[in-house]
Amino acid sequence: MSIMSVENRDAGPFADALRAAIRARGLGLQRLRERLRVRGVTISLATLSYWQSGRSRPERRESLVALKHLEAVLEVPEGSLSALVGPPRPRGRWLSTVGDSLPLSALWPRPEPVTDALAEVDTTWDERLTRISQHDRVYVGPDGGEVGYTSRQVLRSEVDGSDRWVVILHTDEHDRPAPTVNAVRNCRLGRVVTRRADGLTVAELLFDRPLTRGETVITEHEIIHAAPYPVDRNYERKFRLPVREFVLEVSFDPAAMPARVEQYSRTGGGPELTVPATLDPGGGVHSVALDFGPGCFGFRWS
């Protein structure tokens, strides 16, 4: 698989220097965290990921102490990274739109593999993009396997410079080949990270150009699985930030019509809500969620 690495031009000198030091040392985030733990420093994978992507900086006292130990683990001159941290970041209008948002990996059953995979891509802009609309169309083949899906997003940038959208895909059958990610409209494929042992694929969709504050973009992409297709009995979309409108369609091949379909959702820490779904004459189901999230929304069938 060909992988394109796209660096974040606006992450800042600290994030740039930290990524360079991590690459030079040849340690993954999990191993870095283990080395820090030996030194008595406890730090999450998400925090390390946010530091190297430029999403956040070590500003609290305990974070600055951890940074000193990190410099030692990375074998860089003492104080070389600390000197690049700079003053606390100013607060912008975009921050008020996200509130206390969940980490990118929070909604997954095993968040650590997701956090580790996300560390290989640029997630800087995720919270700067307001989810206006998302429309997923899922295709189930004659053997009951998921052939793939197409997805269309309408996003609005809350700051100048947003230039990508990150896709996270998980399949239950981890022995399957990694799916193919295709950029269809108003975007192109950036870096793709696969973790076959965890059933994970993470991909960057790069916009045609960076957005200005208040500008919207419509992107489309598709996921194509390799035969034999994974026989997942559900499809769900995870939203760590609210979406104004989410439309989900699942189309079944006539040879694989399910006996039962239900739509389910979970928001916040609340219980799962389920609603029976009826197949339409064309052999599909759809549902619309308005002002949804954070949470999970999907269909399951049997």
DALIN-V138208 format. One record per backbone hydrogen bond with DSSP energy under -0.5 kcal/mol. NH is the residue of the N-H (numbers start at 1). CO is the residue of the C=O. Records with the same first field share a line. If there is no record, write none. Layout:
BEGIN
NH = CO + CO
END
This chain:
BEGIN
4 = 190
5 = 3
6 = 4
7 = 5
9 = 7
11 = 8
14 = 84
16 = 12
17 = 13
18 = 14
19 = 15
20 = 16
21 = 17
22 = 18
23 = 19
24 = 20
25 = 21
26 = 22
27 = 22
32 = 28
33 = 29
34 = 30
35 = 31
36 = 32
37 = 33
38 = 34
39 = 35
40 = 37
41 = 36
42 = 40
43 = 41
48 = 44
49 = 45
50 = 46
51 = 47
52 = 48
53 = 49
54 = 50
55 = 50
56 = 50
59 = 57
64 = 60
65 = 61
66 = 62
67 = 63
68 = 64
69 = 65
70 = 66
71 = 67
72 = 68
73 = 69
74 = 70
75 = 71 + 72
76 = 71
80 = 77
83 = 79
84 = 81
85 = 82
95 = 92
96 = 92 + 93
97 = 93 + 94
98 = 94 + 95
99 = 95
101 = 99
102 = 240
106 = 103
108 = 105
111 = 109
114 = 110
115 = 111
116 = 112
117 = 113
118 = 114
119 = 115
120 = 117
121 = 118
123 = 121
126 = 123
128 = 125
129 = 126
130 = 128 + 156
131 = 242
132 = 130 + 154
133 = 154
134 = 245
135 = 152
136 = 247
137 = 150
138 = 249
139 = 148
140 = 251
141 = 145
144 = 141
146 = 230
147 = 139 + 145
148 = 139
149 = 223
150 = 137
151 = 221
152 = 135
153 = 219
154 = 133
155 = 153 + 217
156 = 130
157 = 215
158 = 128
161 = 211
162 = 159
165 = 205
167 = 203
169 = 201
171 = 199
174 = 172
176 = 173
180 = 224
182 = 180 + 222
184 = 182 + 220
185 = 220
188 = 206
190 = 204
193 = 202
195 = 200
198 = 195
199 = 195 + 196
200 = 195
201 = 169
202 = 193
203 = 167
204 = 191
205 = 165
206 = 188 + 204
207 = 163
208 = 186
211 = 162
214 = 157
215 = 212
217 = 155
219 = 153 + 217
220 = 185
221 = 151
222 = 182
223 = 149
224 = 180
225 = 147
232 = 230
235 = 299
237 = 297
239 = 295
240 = 238
243 = 292
244 = 131
245 = 132
246 = 289
247 = 134
248 = 287
249 = 136
250 = 285
251 = 138
252 = 283
253 = 140
256 = 253
257 = 254
261 = 277
262 = 300
263 = 275
264 = 298
265 = 273
266 = 296
268 = 294
270 = 267
273 = 265
275 = 263
277 = 261
280 = 284
283 = 280
285 = 250
287 = 248
289 = 246
291 = 244
292 = 243
294 = 239
295 = 239
296 = 266
297 = 237
298 = 264
299 = 235
300 = 262
301 = 233
302 = 260
END
